[in-house]
Amino acid sequence: MRIGLVLLPLLMLAGCDTQAVQAKYRARQAAIDPPRLWSVELVPAQAGVKAVKICADSQITAGLDRPAVTAGDSYCRPIGEEVVSGEVRIQRCDMNGETWVATSAVRGDRGRDFIAAQSAEPLSGGEGYRQTRRYRLLGHCPEGWNIGDSTNQRGERVKGGSPLLAMIGG
């Protein structure tokens, strides 16, 4: 019983310093794998669709050129191994019980500014889609942003776990 009385205040104090722990983690992460701010926009631009920004580490950045199939809140979960041939990636995936084939062809500098032309078609022969996105490195993430934070279509910050992350496989 006495040990519990000693541990309880320590556990309570540890919970109070969450912000300091998070700041320390962000500093350590920035030293190892500095997060960068990327802009993602449709090409050609579409009326009413704005570029979004995402704070990405190297793992998220590596996924920017992957084929990304989404429908509302659902995204296509990869099936099997991705096939890579030169600048083209091909991936089978499952979305809502249906198998799709998604492709992405990239041109440009993947480290600074590139374009990914993506397409997806369901194996059932239904209607697919094509979309081209431009990814541009903007620099450092804004103060206080964490890896995975992004903006929405209103330019508002969305804390990590955004649909954009699911879409790019981050």
C-alpha positions as a Markdown table, in Angstrom:
| # | Residue | x | y | z |
|---|---|---|---|---|
| 1 | Met | 0.0 | 0.0 | 0.0 |
| 2 | Arg | 2.8 | 2.4 | 0.9 |
| 3 | Ile | 4.5 | 1.9 | -2.5 |
| 4 | Gly | 1.2 | 2.8 | -4.2 |
| 5 | Leu | 1.1 | 6.1 | -2.3 |
| 6 | Val | 4.6 | 6.9 | -3.4 |
| 7 | Leu | 4.0 | 5.9 | -7.1 |
| 8 | Leu | 0.7 | 7.7 | -7.5 |
| 9 | Pro | 2.0 | 11.2 | -7.2 |
| 10 | Leu | 5.0 | 10.4 | -9.4 |
| 11 | Leu | 2.7 | 9.0 | -12.1 |
| 12 | Met | 0.5 | 12.1 | -11.8 |
| 13 | Leu | 3.5 | 14.4 | -12.2 |
| 14 | Ala | 4.7 | 12.5 | -15.2 |
| 15 | Gly | 1.4 | 13.0 | -16.9 |
| 16 | Cys | 1.6 | 16.8 | -16.4 |
| 17 | Asp | 4.7 | 17.2 | -18.4 |
| 18 | Thr | 3.3 | 15.8 | -21.7 |
| 19 | Gln | 4.1 | 19.0 | -23.7 |
| 20 | Ala | 7.7 | 18.9 | -22.6 |
| 21 | Val | 8.0 | 15.3 | -23.6 |
| 22 | Gln | 6.5 | 16.0 | -27.0 |
| 23 | Ala | 8.8 | 18.9 | -27.5 |
| 24 | Lys | 11.8 | 16.8 | -26.7 |
| 25 | Tyr | 10.6 | 14.1 | -29.1 |
| 26 | Arg | 10.1 | 16.6 | -31.9 |
| 27 | Ala | 13.6 | 18.0 | -31.3 |
| 28 | Arg | 15.1 | 14.5 | -31.4 |
| 29 | Gln | 13.1 | 13.6 | -34.6 |
| 30 | Ala | 14.1 | 16.9 | -36.3 |
| 31 | Ala | 17.8 | 16.1 | -35.6 |
| 32 | Ile | 17.5 | 12.6 | -37.0 |
| 33 | Asp | 15.0 | 13.0 | -39.9 |
| 34 | Pro | 13.9 | 16.7 | -40.2 |
| 35 | Pro | 10.3 | 17.1 | -41.3 |
| 36 | Arg | 9.7 | 19.2 | -44.4 |
| 37 | Leu | 6.6 | 21.0 | -45.7 |
| 38 | Trp | 5.3 | 19.8 | -49.1 |
| 39 | Ser | 2.6 | 21.4 | -51.3 |
| 40 | Val | 0.3 | 18.9 | -53.1 |
| 41 | Glu | -1.8 | 20.3 | -56.0 |
| 42 | Leu | -3.8 | 18.9 | -58.9 |
| 43 | Val | -2.5 | 19.5 | -62.5 |
| 44 | Pro | -4.2 | 21.0 | -64.3 |
| 45 | Ala | -5.7 | 23.0 | -61.5 |
| 46 | Gln | -9.4 | 22.4 | -60.9 |
| 47 | Ala | -11.9 | 25.1 | -59.9 |
| 48 | Gly | -12.5 | 25.0 | -56.2 |
| 49 | Val | -9.7 | 22.5 | -55.4 |
| 50 | Lys | -6.8 | 24.2 | -53.6 |
| 51 | Ala | -3.3 | 22.9 | -53.0 |
| 52 | Val | -2.8 | 21.3 | -49.6 |
| 53 | Lys | 0.3 | 21.3 | -47.5 |
| 54 | Ile | 1.7 | 18.3 | -45.5 |
| 55 | Cys | 4.5 | 18.1 | -42.9 |
| 56 | Ala | 6.4 | 15.0 | -43.9 |
| 57 | Asp | 9.4 | 13.0 | -42.6 |
| 58 | Ser | 11.4 | 10.8 | -45.0 |
| 59 | Gln | 8.9 | 7.9 | -44.6 |
| 60 | Ile | 5.9 | 10.0 | -45.7 |
| 61 | Thr | 8.0 | 11.7 | -48.4 |
| 62 | Ala | 8.9 | 8.2 | -49.8 |
| 63 | Gly | 5.2 | 7.5 | -50.2 |
| 64 | Leu | 4.2 | 10.7 | -52.1 |
| 65 | Asp | 4.8 | 9.1 | -55.5 |
| 66 | Arg | 2.9 | 5.9 | -54.7 |
| 67 | Pro | -0.4 | 5.2 | -56.5 |
| 68 | Ala | -3.2 | 6.4 | -54.2 |
| 69 | Val | -6.8 | 5.2 | -54.7 |
| 70 | Thr | -9.5 | 6.8 | -52.5 |
| 71 | Ala | -13.3 | 7.1 | -52.4 |
| 72 | Gly | -14.6 | 9.3 | -49.6 |
| 73 | Asp | -13.1 | 8.1 | -46.4 |
| 74 | Ser | -12.0 | 4.8 | -47.9 |
| 75 | Tyr | -8.6 | 4.1 | -49.4 |
| 76 | Cys | -7.3 | 1.1 | -51.3 |
| 77 | Arg | -5.2 | -1.3 | -49.2 |
| 78 | Pro | -2.3 | -2.9 | -51.1 |
| 79 | Ile | -2.5 | -6.5 | -52.1 |
| 80 | Gly | 0.8 | -8.3 | -52.7 |
| 81 | Glu | 4.1 | -6.6 | -53.8 |
| 82 | Glu | 4.3 | -3.4 | -55.8 |
| 83 | Val | 5.8 | -3.7 | -59.2 |
| 84 | Val | 8.3 | -1.0 | -60.1 |
| 85 | Ser | 9.6 | -0.5 | -63.7 |
| 86 | Gly | 11.7 | 2.6 | -64.2 |
| 87 | Glu | 9.6 | 5.6 | -63.1 |
| 88 | Val | 6.3 | 3.5 | -63.1 |
| 89 | Arg | 4.8 | 1.9 | -60.1 |
| 90 | Ile | 1.9 | -0.6 | -60.3 |
| 91 | Gln | 0.0 | -1.9 | -57.3 |
| 92 | Arg | -3.1 | -4.1 | -56.9 |
| 93 | Cys | -5.2 | -3.1 | -54.0 |
| 94 | Asp | -8.6 | -3.8 | -52.3 |
| 95 | Met | -11.1 | -1.1 | -51.6 |
| 96 | Asn | -14.5 | -2.0 | -50.1 |
| 97 | Gly | -14.1 | -5.6 | -51.3 |
| 98 | Glu | -13.2 | -4.7 | -54.9 |
| 99 | Thr | -9.8 | -5.3 | -56.4 |
| 100 | Trp | -8.2 | -2.3 | -58.3 |
| 101 | Val | -5.0 | -1.8 | -60.3 |
| 102 | Ala | -3.4 | 1.5 | -59.5 |
| 103 | Thr | -0.4 | 3.0 | -61.4 |
| 104 | Ser | 1.8 | 6.0 | -60.9 |
| 105 | Ala | 4.3 | 7.5 | -63.4 |
| 106 | Val | 6.7 | 10.1 | -62.0 |
| 107 | Arg | 8.8 | 12.8 | -63.7 |
| 108 | Gly | 10.9 | 15.4 | -62.1 |
| 109 | Asp | 13.1 | 15.6 | -59.0 |
| 110 | Arg | 11.6 | 13.5 | -56.2 |
| 111 | Gly | 13.5 | 15.5 | -53.6 |
| 112 | Arg | 12.2 | 18.9 | -54.6 |
| 113 | Asp | 9.6 | 19.2 | -57.3 |
| 114 | Phe | 7.9 | 16.3 | -59.2 |
| 115 | Ile | 4.7 | 15.3 | -60.9 |
| 116 | Ala | 3.0 | 12.0 | -60.4 |
| 117 | Ala | 0.4 | 10.9 | -63.0 |
| 118 | Gln | -1.9 | 8.4 | -61.4 |
| 119 | Ser | -4.6 | 6.1 | -62.6 |
| 120 | Ala | -6.8 | 3.4 | -61.1 |
| 121 | Glu | -9.2 | 0.9 | -62.6 |
| 122 | Pro | -11.3 | -1.7 | -60.9 |
| 123 | Leu | -10.8 | -5.2 | -62.2 |
| 124 | Ser | -14.6 | -5.5 | -62.5 |
| 125 | Gly | -14.4 | -3.2 | -65.5 |
| 126 | Gly | -16.1 | -0.3 | -63.8 |
| 127 | Glu | -15.2 | 3.3 | -64.1 |
| 128 | Gly | -11.7 | 4.2 | -63.0 |
| 129 | Tyr | -10.0 | 7.6 | -62.6 |
| 130 | Arg | -6.9 | 9.5 | -63.6 |
| 131 | Gln | -5.3 | 12.3 | -61.7 |
| 132 | Thr | -2.0 | 14.2 | -61.9 |
| 133 | Arg | -0.5 | 15.8 | -58.8 |
| 134 | Arg | 2.4 | 18.1 | -58.4 |
| 135 | Tyr | 4.5 | 17.8 | -55.2 |
| 136 | Arg | 6.8 | 20.8 | -54.3 |
| 137 | Leu | 9.1 | 21.1 | -51.3 |
| 138 | Leu | 8.4 | 24.3 | -49.6 |
| 139 | Gly | 10.9 | 24.1 | -46.7 |
| 140 | His | 10.6 | 23.6 | -43.0 |
| 141 | Cys | 7.3 | 22.8 | -41.3 |
| 142 | Pro | 5.6 | 25.6 | -39.5 |
| 143 | Glu | 6.4 | 26.0 | -35.8 |
| 144 | Gly | 4.3 | 23.6 | -33.7 |
| 145 | Trp | 3.5 | 21.3 | -36.6 |
| 146 | Asn | 4.1 | 17.6 | -36.2 |
| 147 | Ile | 4.8 | 15.0 | -38.8 |
| 148 | Gly | 1.6 | 14.2 | -40.6 |
| 149 | Asp | -0.1 | 17.5 | -40.0 |
| 150 | Ser | -1.6 | 19.0 | -43.2 |
| 151 | Thr | -4.0 | 21.6 | -44.4 |
| 152 | Asn | -7.5 | 21.0 | -45.7 |
| 153 | Gln | -9.3 | 22.7 | -48.6 |
| 154 | Arg | -9.9 | 25.8 | -46.4 |
| 155 | Gly | -6.2 | 26.1 | -45.6 |
| 156 | Glu | -6.9 | 25.1 | -42.0 |
| 157 | Arg | -4.4 | 22.9 | -40.2 |
| 158 | Val | -5.5 | 19.3 | -39.7 |
| 159 | Lys | -3.5 | 17.4 | -37.0 |
| 160 | Gly | -1.9 | 14.1 | -38.0 |
| 161 | Gly | -3.8 | 11.2 | -39.3 |
| 162 | Ser | -5.4 | 13.2 | -42.1 |
| 163 | Pro | -7.1 | 11.6 | -45.1 |
| 164 | Leu | -4.1 | 12.8 | -47.1 |
| 165 | Leu | -1.8 | 10.5 | -45.1 |
| 166 | Ala | -4.0 | 7.5 | -45.7 |
| 167 | Met | -4.2 | 8.4 | -49.4 |
| 168 | Ile | -0.4 | 8.3 | -49.8 |
| 169 | Gly | 0.2 | 5.4 | -47.5 |
| 170 | Gly | 1.8 | 7.2 | -44.7 |
